[in-house]
């Protein structure tokens, strides 16, 4: 549980963004740290929504893999979503293409540093 508190403190460094809820077509298989996968699995009844198996099945069907946490065009594990999802729209290089604007923008270096810290938990 101590690592979850550390994770939340790192997430708190990510600026807020008012989401219009239009980015669901972008929700695909994403990289996540072990601790983030653990949390997501807890919310998904033990299923890993970021599993490469989902991506393989989608590619075999000729479709773009979507995140298994996506339900009715919304993230069903929003409060447990990984850093990469939280950084969408607020980090340089991950700009929102749907007009959502963050309160503050993170540089690539700041975003990468956060991800590295999360991966070490």
Secondary structure as UniProt FT lines:
FT   HELIX           2..11
FT   TURN            12..13
FT   HELIX           23..26
FT   HELIX           34..43
FT   TURN            44..46
FT   TURN            49..50
FT   HELIX           52..61
FT   TURN            68..69
FT   STRAND          70..71
FT   TURN            72..73
FT   STRAND          74..75
FT   TURN            76..77
FT   HELIX           78..80
FT   HELIX           83..87
FT   TURN            88..90
FT   TURN            92..93
FT   TURN            97..98
FT   HELIX           108..119
//
